[in-house]
Amino acid sequence: MARTLHRARGNPRLGLLLALATALLWGFLSIALRLLLLDGMDAFTITWYRLTAAALLLGTFQVWRGRLPALGDLRGEGWGLLAIALGGLVGNYVLFVVALDYVPPATAQLVIQLAPILFLLGGLVIFGESFSRWQWLGLAVLIAGLLLFFNQRLANLVRLSGTEAIGVAIVVVAAVVWTAYALAQKQLLMTLSSVNILLLIYVGATVLLLPVASPGQIADLSGLGLGLLAFGVFNTLAAYGCFAEALEHWEASRVSAVISLTPLITILVVYAMLALWPAADVGEKLDGLGIAGSVLIVAGSMMTALGRGSRDAEPVALD
C-alpha cells in the first residue's frame, strides 16, 4: 500500500531564519557542555536534566494550549517512527557529551558535520527532494571549506590513536543516530505537530535515562555550572523547536546546509572566550587556512540553501 511522504510547506524565508537560529544555538552548545563536564556532571545526568526539564516546560505549555498529542493517531508505523526518533535523539545527546571528554568542542563539531550531510542525502533519497547544479556546487564548496577550516585537526584525525580515536568514533556514531532521528521526525510530521513529537521524545527520554542518571550531582555544581545547565535546558527547547519548525517550512536538504554553519559559530565563540578567558579549556585558534575555510563554509552553505533548485519532486510513494 502506497503512502505519501512529508513535503515541506509554508514560508521558505521563515524556514531559513529557523535553520540559522538552530545553527547559532548548537554553535554555543558544545562549549557549554564541555565546561559542564569539567564542573563534575556526567553525560547521562546532563542529558537527563536537559530532557526532563524540557518535557516539563513543553508539557505545561501544551496543556495550557489544550494541544496534547493524540496518541491514537500514531498506529503501528507511527509508533515505530517515534521509537526511532527517541532512540536517535537520546543516543545523539548522550554520545556527543561523552565524546567531549575525549576531544575538544571544535573537533567534535567537525566530525558531527557528518550528520547534516547524511540528513541531506536522506532528504534526496527518501523524500525525493532535488538539487540544482548550483546547489551541488555549493555543497562542494561547503565541504572544501570544512576541510580547510579544520586543517590543523585533520592531520591528527588521520593518525588517530588513544583517547582521540575513541572520541572521534563516538561522534561518528552520534551523527548516524541523529540522522535516523531527523528523518523519522520529518515523516512523523504527517501525523503529529513538531511540538508534540518533541514532547513525546522528551517524556520518553526522561523515563529511559532515569536509571543511569545521578540527579544529586546538581548539588555539587558551581554557580557557573548551574548557569550552564540552565542554558542546556533552554538550548534543548529552543534549538530543536526551531529545527523541527524549519522542516515544516523548508526542504530537509536546505535545512541541513544551513546548520552546517555550526562549527563556524563554535570557533568564533572559542576565539571570543580565549580572548576574555585565556585559561578556558575550550580549544585552540585557527591558522590562515582555517580562516579561509570559514569563508568557504559561509559561501557554500548559502549557495546550497538559497540556490534555485529544480521543480519540487512529486511525493514519493513507497510500497
C-alpha positions in Angstrom: 0.0 0.0 0.0 1.5 3.3 -1.0 2.0 6.1 1.5 2.7 9.8 0.9 5.9 11.3 2.4 6.1 14.6 4.2 6.7 17.6 1.9 8.0 21.0 3.1 5.3 23.7 3.1 4.8 27.2 4.4 7.2 30.1 4.3 10.8 29.4 3.0 12.2 32.6 4.5 10.9 31.6 7.9 12.5 28.2 7.3 15.8 29.9 6.6 15.6 32.0 9.8 14.7 29.0 11.9 17.6 27.0 10.5 20.0 29.9 11.2 18.7 30.1 14.8 19.3 26.3 15.2 22.9 26.7 13.9 23.6 29.6 16.3 22.2 27.7 19.4 24.1 24.5 18.5 27.3 26.5 17.9 27.3 27.6 21.6 26.1 24.2 23.0 29.2 22.1 22.6 31.3 24.6 24.5 28.8 24.9 27.3 28.6 21.1 27.6 32.4 20.8 27.7 32.6 23.2 30.6 29.7 21.5 32.4 31.6 18.2 32.2 34.7 19.9 33.7 32.4 21.1 36.5 31.7 17.5 37.5 28.4 16.4 35.9 28.4 13.2 33.8 26.9 12.8 30.3 23.9 10.8 31.3 22.9 13.2 34.1 23.4 16.3 31.9 21.2 14.8 29.2 18.5 13.6 31.8 18.3 17.1 33.3 18.0 18.8 29.9 15.3 16.5 28.5 13.4 16.2 31.8 13.2 20.0 32.2 12.3 20.3 28.5 9.5 17.7 29.0 8.0 19.6 32.0 8.2 23.0 30.3 6.9 21.9 27.0 4.3 19.7 28.5 2.9 22.5 30.6 2.8 24.8 27.6 0.8 22.2 25.6 -1.6 21.6 28.5 -2.2 25.4 28.7 -2.8 25.4 24.9 -5.0 22.3 25.1 -3.0 20.6 22.4 -1.5 17.5 23.9 -0.6 14.8 21.4 -3.4 12.4 20.2 -1.6 9.1 20.7 -4.4 7.2 18.9 -3.2 8.8 15.6 0.1 7.1 15.6 -0.9 3.5 15.0 1.8 0.9 14.1 4.1 2.7 11.7 3.9 5.9 13.8 5.0 4.2 17.0 7.9 2.6 15.1 9.0 6.0 13.8 8.6 7.5 17.3 10.8 4.8 18.7 13.5 5.5 16.1 13.3 9.3 16.8 13.5 8.7 20.5 16.5 6.3 20.3 18.2 8.5 17.8 17.9 11.8 19.7 18.8 10.3 23.1 21.7 8.5 21.6 23.0 11.6 19.9 22.6 13.7 23.1 24.5 11.2 25.3 27.2 10.2 22.8 28.1 13.8 21.9 28.6 14.8 25.5 30.6 11.6 26.2 32.8 12.4 23.2 33.6 15.9 24.7 35.6 14.0 27.4 38.0 12.8 24.7 38.1 15.6 22.1 37.7 19.4 22.2 34.5 21.1 21.1 35.8 22.2 17.7 37.0 18.6 16.8 33.6 17.2 17.8 31.8 19.8 15.7 34.0 18.8 12.7 33.1 15.2 12.9 29.4 15.8 13.8 29.1 17.5 10.4 28.6 14.0 9.1 25.0 14.4 10.5 23.7 17.2 8.3 25.5 15.6 5.2 23.8 12.3 5.9 20.5 14.1 6.5 20.9 15.9 3.2 21.4 12.6 1.4 18.4 11.2 3.2 16.3 14.1 2.1 17.3 13.5 -1.5 16.9 9.7 -1.5 14.0 9.1 0.9 11.9 12.2 0.4 12.6 12.8 -3.3 14.0 16.3 -2.8 16.0 17.8 -5.6 19.2 19.9 -6.1 20.2 22.1 -9.0 23.7 22.2 -10.3 24.3 25.5 -8.4 23.3 23.8 -5.2 25.6 20.8 -5.8 28.4 23.3 -6.4 27.5 25.0 -3.1 27.7 21.7 -1.3 31.2 21.0 -2.8 32.3 24.5 -1.7 30.9 23.8 1.8 32.8 20.5 2.1 36.0 22.1 0.8 35.6 24.9 3.4 35.2 22.4 6.2 38.4 20.6 5.2 40.3 24.0 5.2 38.6 25.2 8.3 39.8 22.2 10.3 43.1 21.6 8.5 45.0 21.8 11.8 43.0 18.9 13.2 42.6 16.7 10.1 46.3 15.6 10.3 45.7 14.4 13.8 42.5 12.6 12.8 44.4 10.7 10.1 46.8 9.4 12.8 44.1 8.5 15.3 45.3 7.0 18.5 44.3 6.6 22.1 41.6 8.8 23.5 41.2 10.9 20.4 40.4 7.8 18.3 37.7 6.9 20.9 36.2 10.4 20.9 36.0 10.6 17.1 34.4 7.1 16.8 31.8 8.2 19.4 30.9 11.3 17.5 30.6 9.3 14.2 28.0 7.1 15.9 26.3 10.2 17.3 26.0 11.6 13.8 24.5 8.4 12.4 21.8 8.1 15.1 21.0 11.8 14.8 20.3 11.3 11.1 17.9 8.5 12.0 16.1 10.8 14.4 15.8 13.7 12.0 14.5 11.5 9.1 12.0 9.8 11.4 10.8 13.1 12.8 10.3 14.6 9.3 7.9 11.7 8.4 6.1 11.9 11.8 5.1 15.4 10.8 2.5 13.8 8.6 0.7 12.7 11.9 1.8 14.9 14.7 2.9 18.6 15.1 6.6 19.2 15.6 5.9 20.4 19.2 4.1 17.2 20.1 6.7 15.0 18.5 9.4 16.6 20.7 7.2 16.4 23.8 6.8 12.6 23.3 10.5 12.2 22.8 11.4 14.3 25.9 8.9 12.3 28.1 10.3 9.0 26.7 13.9 10.1 27.3 13.1 11.1 30.9 12.0 7.6 31.7 14.7 5.9 29.6 17.6 7.8 31.2 16.5 7.9 34.8 18.1 4.5 35.8 21.5 5.7 34.6 21.4 9.4 35.7 22.5 10.8 39.1 20.3 13.8 39.8 22.0 14.5 43.1 25.1 15.8 41.2 23.4 19.1 40.8 24.1 19.9 44.4 27.9 19.9 43.7 27.7 22.3 40.7 29.3 25.7 40.9 27.3 28.8 40.1 28.7 28.7 36.6 27.8 25.0 36.3 24.2 25.8 37.3 24.1 28.5 34.6 25.5 26.2 32.0 22.9 23.5 32.9 20.1 26.1 32.6 21.5 27.1 29.2 21.5 23.4 28.2 17.8 23.2 29.0 17.0 26.3 27.1 19.0 25.1 24.2 17.1 21.8 24.1 13.8 23.6 23.8 14.8 26.4 21.5 17.2 24.7 19.1 15.2 21.6 18.5 12.0 23.6 18.4 13.5 25.8 15.7 14.9 22.8 13.8 11.5 20.9 13.8 9.6 24.0 12.6 12.2 24.6 9.9 11.4 21.2 8.5 7.8 22.3 8.2 8.7 25.3 6.0 11.9 24.2 4.1 13.3 21.1 2.5 15.5 18.8 4.6 18.4 19.2 2.2 18.4 23.0 2.6 17.9 23.0 6.4 20.9 20.6 6.6 23.1 23.0 4.6 22.4 25.9 6.9 23.1 24.0 10.1 26.5 23.2 8.6 27.4 26.7 9.8 27.5 25.3 13.4 31.3 24.7 13.5 32.0 28.2 12.3 29.9 29.6 15.1 31.7 27.3 17.6 35.1 28.5 16.5 34.1 32.2 16.7 32.8 31.6 20.3 36.1 29.8 21.1 38.1 32.9 19.9 35.9 35.2 22.0 36.3 33.0 25.1 40.1 32.7 24.7 40.4 36.5 24.4 38.3 37.0 27.5 39.3 33.9 29.5 42.7 32.6 28.3 42.7 29.7 30.8 39.4 28.3 29.4 39.7 24.7 28.2 37.7 25.2 25.1 40.1 24.6 22.2 42.7 26.5 20.1 42.8 29.2 17.5 42.9 28.7 13.7 45.6 29.3 11.2 45.3 31.2 7.9 43.9 28.2 6.0 41.3 27.7 8.7 40.1 31.3 8.4 39.9 30.9 4.6 37.8 27.7 5.2 35.4 29.7 7.3 34.7 32.0 4.4 34.1 29.0 2.1 31.7 27.4 4.7 29.5 30.5 4.7 29.6 30.8 0.9 28.9 27.1 0.3 26.1 26.9 2.9 24.3 30.0 1.4 24.7 28.6 -2.2 23.2 25.3 -1.2 20.4 26.8 0.9 19.4 29.7 -1.3 20.2 28.4 -4.8 17.2 28.0 -7.0 16.5 24.3 -7.3 14.5 22.4 -9.9 10.8 22.0 -9.5 10.0 20.1 -6.3 9.7 16.4 -6.8 6.3 14.8 -6.5 5.6 13.0 -3.2 7.3 9.6 -3.2 5.2 6.5 -2.7 6.8 3.5 -1.1 5.4 0.0 -1.2 
